[in-house]
């Protein structure tokens, strides 16, 4: 699978805009309500809506800045705590999802952090009825090894995302939904690494091995 950089960047931008549309739209609605509302109690509720929407927008922007973008530059190590804070902030918006961490290392290579964030996002989206998101990873034998497991009463995983991770999705079939997985495939391929995907009725397991360079 060979994807032009411009096409992939465009689709990633589309994905970013899609995910930000809801909280930004809620901000607009909240401002319109606030301008018309005179009741003190209702105005307070409008302020709460604005605060929640602003926080959601900021959390998603910070997440995607590192997951899709070049935050911090290239090639350096990134604190695991930074990635954990970004994932925890997104999970906090969904009370039906719990995240559990097993990360013995304080730092991981930038490529591993970007992969972790994107795989965690795939795992979160698979838990349509809630559940548990387990995230584990370490650097061992010269490679970053990551495992993300989503377990819940119903797993929603689009096989096309798996094809994008494996590099078997035709460029013509790429969409904003599958662009992050296609980006991960190109990232892993450039490092000589790869992914494993296992899907069951109540579990999704995503694994990645990325040689450290």
C-alpha positions as CSV (number, residue, x, y, z in Angstrom):
1,X,0.0,0.0,0.0
2,X,1.5,3.3,-1.1
3,X,-0.2,6.5,-0.2
4,X,0.8,9.9,-1.3
5,X,1.8,12.1,1.7
6,X,-0.5,14.9,0.6
7,X,-3.5,12.5,0.4
8,X,-2.8,11.0,3.8
9,X,-2.3,14.4,5.4
10,X,-5.6,15.6,3.9
11,X,-7.5,12.6,5.3
12,X,-5.9,13.0,8.7
13,X,-7.0,16.7,8.7
14,X,-10.5,15.5,7.7
15,X,-10.5,13.1,10.7
16,X,-9.4,15.9,13.0
17,X,-12.2,18.2,11.8
18,X,-14.8,15.4,12.2
19,X,-13.8,14.7,15.8
20,X,-13.8,18.4,16.7
21,X,-17.1,19.2,15.1
22,X,-19.2,18.0,18.0
23,X,-17.5,19.9,20.9
24,X,-17.0,23.0,18.8
25,X,-20.7,22.8,17.7
26,X,-21.7,22.5,21.3
27,X,-19.7,25.7,22.1
28,X,-21.6,27.6,19.4
29,X,-24.9,26.3,20.7
30,X,-24.0,27.3,24.3
31,X,-23.0,30.8,23.3
32,X,-26.3,31.2,21.4
33,X,-28.3,30.0,24.4
34,X,-26.3,32.3,26.7
35,X,-27.0,35.3,24.6
36,X,-30.8,34.7,24.8
37,X,-31.2,33.3,28.3
38,X,-32.0,35.6,31.3
39,X,-32.8,33.0,34.0
40,X,-29.7,32.8,36.4
41,X,-30.1,29.0,36.8
42,X,-30.2,28.4,33.1
43,X,-27.3,30.8,32.4
44,X,-25.3,28.8,34.9
45,X,-26.1,25.6,33.0
46,X,-25.0,27.3,29.8
47,X,-21.7,28.2,31.4
48,X,-21.2,24.6,32.4
49,X,-22.0,23.5,28.9
50,X,-19.4,25.9,27.6
51,X,-16.8,24.7,30.1
52,X,-17.4,21.1,29.1
53,X,-17.2,21.8,25.4
54,X,-14.1,23.9,25.7
55,X,-12.4,21.2,27.8
56,X,-13.4,18.5,25.3
57,X,-12.1,20.6,22.3
58,X,-8.8,21.3,24.1
59,X,-8.3,17.7,25.1
60,X,-8.9,16.4,21.5
61,X,-6.6,19.1,20.0
62,X,-3.8,18.1,22.4
63,X,-4.3,14.4,21.7
64,X,-4.3,14.8,17.9
65,X,-1.4,17.2,18.0
66,X,0.8,14.4,19.2
67,X,-1.1,11.4,17.6
68,X,-1.2,12.9,14.1
69,X,1.2,15.8,14.1
70,X,4.9,16.6,14.8
71,X,4.6,17.9,18.4
72,X,8.0,18.1,19.9
73,X,9.8,17.4,16.7
74,X,11.1,14.0,15.4
75,X,13.2,11.2,16.8
76,X,13.3,12.1,20.4
77,X,12.0,10.3,23.5
78,X,8.6,11.3,24.9
79,X,7.5,11.0,28.5
80,X,4.9,8.2,28.9
81,X,3.1,10.4,31.4
82,X,2.3,12.8,28.5
83,X,0.6,10.1,26.5
84,X,-1.1,8.8,29.6
85,X,-2.6,12.2,30.4
86,X,-3.9,12.6,26.8
87,X,-5.6,9.2,26.8
88,X,-7.0,9.6,30.3
89,X,-8.5,13.0,29.4
90,X,-10.4,11.5,26.4
91,X,-11.5,8.4,28.4
92,X,-12.8,10.7,31.2
93,X,-15.5,12.0,28.8
94,X,-17.0,8.5,28.7
95,X,-17.9,7.2,32.1
96,X,-18.6,3.7,30.7
97,X,-14.9,3.2,29.8
98,X,-12.1,2.5,32.3
99,X,-8.4,2.6,31.3
100,X,-5.7,0.5,33.0
101,X,-2.0,1.1,32.4
102,X,1.1,-1.2,32.6
103,X,4.0,0.9,31.4
104,X,7.3,0.3,33.3
105,X,9.3,2.8,31.2
106,X,9.2,6.5,31.9
107,X,10.1,7.4,28.3
108,X,9.3,5.9,24.9
109,X,10.5,6.8,21.4
110,X,8.3,9.3,19.6
111,X,7.1,6.6,17.1
112,X,6.0,4.3,19.9
113,X,4.1,7.2,21.6
114,X,2.3,8.1,18.4
115,X,1.4,4.4,17.8
116,X,0.2,4.0,21.4
117,X,-2.1,7.0,21.1
118,X,-3.6,5.9,17.8
119,X,-4.1,2.3,18.9
120,X,-5.7,3.5,22.1
121,X,-8.1,5.6,20.1
122,X,-9.0,2.6,18.0
123,X,-9.6,0.6,21.2
124,X,-11.7,3.4,22.7
125,X,-13.9,3.5,19.6
126,X,-14.4,-0.3,19.7
127,X,-16.0,0.0,23.2
128,X,-19.4,1.2,21.9
129,X,-21.1,-0.2,25.1
130,X,-18.3,0.6,27.5
131,X,-15.7,-1.7,29.0
132,X,-12.0,-1.7,29.9
133,X,-9.1,-0.4,27.9
134,X,-5.8,-2.0,28.9
135,X,-2.6,-0.3,27.7
136,X,0.8,-1.9,28.1
137,X,4.2,-1.3,26.6
138,X,8.0,-1.4,27.1
139,X,11.2,-1.2,25.3
140,X,12.8,-4.7,25.1
141,X,15.5,-6.2,22.9
142,X,15.9,-3.1,20.9
143,X,12.2,-2.6,20.1
144,X,9.2,-0.9,21.5
145,X,6.5,-3.5,22.2
146,X,2.9,-2.3,22.7
147,X,-0.3,-4.0,23.5
148,X,-3.7,-2.4,23.6
149,X,-6.7,-4.6,24.7
150,X,-10.3,-3.4,24.6
151,X,-12.8,-5.7,26.5
152,X,-16.5,-5.1,26.8
153,X,-20.0,-6.5,26.1
154,X,-19.8,-5.6,22.4
155,X,-16.7,-4.9,20.3
156,X,-17.2,-2.7,17.2
157,X,-14.1,-3.0,15.0
158,X,-14.2,-2.3,11.3
159,X,-12.1,-4.9,9.4
160,X,-11.0,-2.2,7.0
161,X,-9.1,-0.6,9.8
162,X,-7.3,-3.9,10.3
163,X,-6.5,-3.9,6.6
164,X,-5.0,-0.4,6.8
165,X,-2.8,-1.5,9.7
166,X,-1.6,-4.5,7.7
167,X,-1.0,-2.4,4.6
168,X,-3.4,-4.4,2.5
169,X,-5.9,-1.6,2.0
170,X,-5.9,-0.2,-1.5
171,X,-5.2,3.6,-1.6
172,X,-8.4,4.2,-3.4
173,X,-10.3,2.7,-0.5
174,X,-8.7,5.0,2.1
175,X,-10.9,7.3,4.1
176,X,-10.6,9.7,7.1
177,X,-11.7,6.8,9.3
178,X,-8.8,4.5,8.2
179,X,-6.2,7.2,7.6
180,X,-4.7,7.0,11.2
181,X,-4.2,3.2,10.7
182,X,-2.6,3.7,7.3
183,X,-0.3,6.3,8.9
184,X,0.7,3.7,11.6
185,X,1.4,1.1,8.9
186,X,3.8,3.5,7.1
187,X,5.4,4.5,10.3
188,X,6.0,0.8,11.4
189,X,7.1,-0.2,7.9
190,X,9.7,2.5,7.9
191,X,11.1,1.1,11.1
192,X,10.9,-2.5,10.1
193,X,8.1,-3.2,12.5
194,X,4.5,-4.4,12.2
195,X,1.2,-5.0,13.9
196,X,-1.0,-7.9,15.1
197,X,-4.8,-7.7,15.4
198,X,-7.1,-10.2,17.2
199,X,-10.8,-9.6,17.3
200,X,-13.4,-11.6,19.3
201,X,-17.0,-10.8,20.3
202,X,-15.9,-9.2,23.5
203,X,-12.3,-8.4,23.0
204,X,-10.0,-6.5,20.6
205,X,-6.2,-6.9,21.0
206,X,-3.8,-4.7,19.1
207,X,-0.1,-5.4,19.2
208,X,2.8,-3.5,17.7
209,X,6.6,-4.1,17.6
210,X,8.6,-1.1,16.5
211,X,12.4,-1.4,16.3
212,X,14.2,1.5,18.0
213,X,16.5,3.5,15.7
